Amino acid sequence: MMLDFYADLSPNLKASLIVIVALSILSIVIGRKVAKLNPKDTPKGLVFIAVLLVEMLNDFIKEFYGKRWKTFTPILVAVLLYLVFANTSALFGLANPLANITIALSFSLFAFLTIQLGGLYIRKPKNRIKDLATPNVLLMPLNVISEISTPLAMGLRLFGNLLSGSVMAVVVFNLLHILGDALGTVGAVLSTAGNISIAALFLHPIFNIGFGIVQAFVYFMLLTIFLSMAIEEPDMATDE
């Protein structure tokens, strides 16, 4: 039954599940190694990279959330790691999850719920309503629309940028293939070699690594900023 369900999923959803499972296993393995690590010893290899990354992200998020950074850091880091791996999944022969509009819109819904629930939890419903009515109650409808449109745009941004990268790569491959056919057998061989060279040296580094990581960080930054604005309090202070 489970295998039948998995077989019916789109390649993008399959890739998303693979990324989630792989990240879960990797997190458990690294977490156990860190737990066994002697505080006096310097971590090495993958553990060192993980510790350094977590420390950098913690320091970065503290700047936005102050004393509340421990509450929101786990979910923000989890989102960033998922998007980095998902957006570069083509390097491992997988379909890009965010090139599926359903998955991209689910990130819009996720951002909306995270921002609103975070604001309600920290600011409480009464203060959250006051925030939406600032600076004037007449502007509240516009503020509500903004609260909905911003997360929607974040998800569509992921989808549009990643899909456009895939389309551009396909266009380049097809152009080289058409050019090779026009030049005959020698041209076909050259176009095949050109496709391989361009894929290895140009398309994959730019579209699968560069664009993917940049878009992951942009989404992470936007979610970090808008969530911090939703929970912002006048007396919020940085926890040193």
C-alpha positions as CSV (number, residue, x, y, z in Angstrom):
1,M,0.0,0.0,0.0
2,M,2.8,2.4,1.0
3,L,4.8,1.6,-2.2
4,D,1.7,2.1,-4.4
5,F,1.2,5.5,-2.8
6,Y,4.8,6.5,-3.3
7,A,4.7,5.3,-7.0
8,D,1.7,7.6,-7.7
9,L,3.5,10.7,-6.5
10,S,5.0,13.2,-8.9
11,P,8.8,13.2,-9.3
12,N,9.0,16.5,-7.4
13,L,7.1,15.1,-4.4
14,K,9.3,11.9,-4.5
15,A,12.4,14.1,-4.5
16,S,11.0,16.2,-1.6
17,L,10.4,13.1,0.5
18,I,13.9,11.8,-0.3
19,V,15.4,15.1,0.8
20,I,13.4,15.1,4.1
21,V,14.4,11.5,4.9
22,A,18.1,12.2,4.0
23,L,18.2,15.3,6.1
24,S,16.5,13.6,9.0
25,I,19.0,10.7,9.0
26,L,21.9,13.1,8.6
27,S,20.7,15.3,11.5
28,I,20.3,12.3,13.8
29,V,23.8,10.9,13.0
30,I,25.5,14.3,13.4
31,G,23.4,15.0,16.6
32,R,24.6,11.8,18.2
33,K,28.2,12.6,17.3
34,V,27.9,16.0,18.8
35,A,26.3,14.6,21.9
36,K,29.3,12.3,22.4
37,L,31.8,15.0,21.6
38,N,34.2,16.1,24.4
39,P,33.8,19.8,25.0
40,K,37.6,20.1,25.2
41,D,38.2,18.5,21.8
42,T,38.0,20.3,18.5
43,P,35.4,18.7,16.2
44,K,36.5,17.5,12.8
45,G,35.1,16.8,9.4
46,L,31.3,16.9,9.0
47,V,30.8,17.5,12.7
48,F,33.0,20.6,12.6
49,I,31.1,22.0,9.6
50,A,27.7,21.3,11.3
51,V,28.8,23.0,14.5
52,L,30.3,26.0,12.7
53,L,27.1,26.4,10.6
54,V,24.8,26.2,13.6
55,E,26.9,28.7,15.5
56,M,26.8,31.1,12.5
57,L,23.1,30.8,12.1
58,N,22.4,31.2,15.8
59,D,24.5,34.5,15.9
60,F,22.7,35.7,12.8
61,I,19.2,34.9,14.1
62,K,19.9,36.5,17.5
63,E,20.3,39.9,15.8
64,F,16.6,39.7,14.7
65,Y,14.9,37.9,17.6
66,G,16.9,38.9,20.7
67,K,15.8,36.9,23.7
68,R,13.4,34.8,21.7
69,W,16.0,33.5,19.3
70,K,15.9,29.9,20.8
71,T,12.1,29.7,20.1
72,F,12.4,30.3,16.3
73,T,15.9,29.2,15.4
74,P,15.1,25.4,14.9
75,I,12.3,26.0,12.4
76,L,14.2,28.7,10.5
77,V,17.3,26.5,10.2
78,A,15.3,23.5,9.2
79,V,13.6,25.5,6.4
80,L,17.0,26.8,5.2
81,L,18.6,23.3,5.2
82,Y,15.6,21.8,3.3
83,L,15.6,24.5,0.7
84,V,19.4,24.3,0.1
85,F,19.2,20.5,-0.4
86,A,15.9,20.6,-2.4
87,N,17.1,23.4,-4.7
88,T,20.3,21.5,-5.5
89,S,18.7,18.1,-5.7
90,A,19.2,18.0,-9.5
91,L,22.9,17.4,-8.8
92,F,21.9,14.0,-7.4
93,G,19.6,13.1,-10.4
94,L,16.4,14.2,-8.6
95,A,13.6,16.4,-9.8
96,N,13.6,19.9,-8.2
97,P,10.8,19.8,-5.5
98,L,10.2,23.6,-5.7
99,A,9.7,23.4,-9.5
100,N,6.3,22.0,-8.6
101,I,3.7,24.7,-8.0
102,T,2.0,22.7,-5.3
103,I,5.1,22.4,-3.2
104,A,6.0,26.1,-3.8
105,L,2.5,27.2,-2.7
106,S,2.8,25.0,0.4
107,F,5.8,27.1,1.3
108,S,3.6,30.2,0.9
109,L,1.1,28.6,3.3
110,F,3.9,27.6,5.7
111,A,5.3,31.2,5.7
112,F,1.8,32.6,6.3
113,L,1.0,30.3,9.2
114,T,4.5,30.7,10.8
115,I,4.3,34.5,10.7
116,Q,0.7,34.7,12.0
117,L,0.9,32.0,14.6
118,G,4.2,33.4,15.8
119,G,2.7,36.8,16.1
120,L,-0.3,35.6,17.9
121,Y,1.8,33.5,20.3
122,I,4.3,36.2,21.2
123,R,2.2,39.4,20.9
124,K,-1.2,37.8,21.9
125,P,-4.4,38.3,19.8
126,K,-5.2,41.8,21.1
127,N,-1.8,43.3,20.4
128,R,-1.6,41.5,17.1
129,I,-4.8,43.1,16.0
130,K,-3.4,46.5,17.1
131,D,-0.3,45.9,15.0
132,L,-2.5,45.2,12.0
133,A,-4.4,48.4,12.7
134,T,-1.2,50.5,12.8
135,P,-0.8,53.4,12.0
136,N,-4.6,53.8,11.3
137,V,-7.5,51.5,11.7
138,L,-8.6,52.5,8.2
139,L,-5.5,50.9,6.8
140,M,-6.2,47.5,8.5
141,P,-7.7,45.9,5.3
142,L,-4.5,46.9,3.4
143,N,-2.3,45.4,6.1
144,V,-4.3,42.2,6.1
145,I,-3.9,41.9,2.3
146,S,-0.2,42.5,2.8
147,E,0.0,39.7,5.3
148,I,-1.5,37.4,2.8
149,S,0.2,38.6,-0.4
150,T,3.8,38.6,1.1
151,P,3.9,34.8,1.9
152,L,2.2,34.1,-1.4
153,A,4.9,36.0,-3.3
154,M,7.6,34.2,-1.4
155,G,6.4,30.8,-2.6
156,L,5.8,32.0,-6.1
157,R,9.3,33.5,-6.2
158,L,10.8,30.1,-5.3
159,F,8.7,28.4,-8.0
160,G,9.4,31.0,-10.7
161,N,13.1,31.3,-10.3
162,L,13.7,27.5,-10.1
163,L,11.4,26.7,-13.0
164,S,12.9,29.4,-15.1
165,G,16.4,28.0,-14.4
166,S,15.3,24.6,-15.6
167,V,13.6,26.0,-18.7
168,M,16.7,28.0,-19.6
169,A,18.9,24.9,-19.3
170,V,16.5,22.9,-21.5
171,V,16.5,25.7,-24.1
172,V,20.3,25.7,-24.3
173,F,20.5,21.9,-24.6
174,N,17.9,22.0,-27.4
175,L,19.6,24.8,-29.3
176,L,22.9,22.9,-29.3
177,H,21.1,19.7,-30.4
178,I,19.4,21.5,-33.3
179,L,22.7,23.1,-34.3
180,G,24.3,19.7,-34.2
181,D,21.6,18.1,-36.4
182,A,22.1,20.9,-38.9
183,L,25.8,20.3,-39.2
184,G,25.5,16.5,-39.7
185,T,27.3,13.7,-37.9
186,V,30.3,15.8,-36.8
187,G,28.0,18.5,-35.6
188,A,26.0,15.9,-33.6
189,V,29.1,14.7,-31.9
190,L,30.2,18.3,-31.2
191,S,26.7,19.2,-29.8
192,T,26.8,16.2,-27.5
193,A,30.2,17.1,-26.2
194,G,29.1,20.7,-25.9
195,N,26.0,19.7,-23.9
196,I,28.1,17.7,-21.5
197,S,30.7,20.5,-21.2
198,I,28.1,23.3,-20.7
199,A,26.1,21.1,-18.2
200,A,29.2,20.4,-16.1
201,L,30.9,23.8,-16.3
202,F,28.1,26.3,-16.7
203,L,24.5,25.2,-16.3
204,H,24.8,23.0,-13.2
205,P,27.0,25.4,-11.2
206,I,24.8,28.4,-12.0
207,F,21.3,27.0,-12.1
208,N,21.5,24.1,-9.7
209,I,24.0,25.4,-7.2
210,G,24.1,29.2,-7.5
211,F,20.4,29.9,-8.1
212,G,19.3,27.2,-5.8
213,I,21.4,28.3,-2.8
214,V,20.6,32.0,-3.4
215,Q,16.9,31.4,-3.6
216,A,17.0,29.3,-0.4
217,F,18.8,32.1,1.4
218,V,16.4,34.7,0.1
219,Y,13.4,32.8,1.3
220,F,15.1,32.2,4.7
221,M,16.0,35.9,5.0
222,L,12.4,37.0,4.1
223,L,10.8,34.6,6.5
224,T,13.3,35.7,9.2
225,I,12.6,39.4,8.7
226,F,8.8,39.2,8.4
227,L,8.5,36.8,11.3
228,S,10.6,39.0,13.5
229,M,8.4,42.0,12.5
230,A,5.3,40.1,13.5
231,I,6.6,39.3,17.0
232,E,8.5,42.5,17.6
233,E,7.9,44.0,21.0
234,P,9.0,47.5,22.3
235,D,10.9,45.9,25.2
236,M,12.6,43.2,23.2
237,A,16.3,43.0,24.1
238,T,19.1,41.0,22.8
239,D,20.1,38.0,24.9
240,E,23.9,38.1,25.2
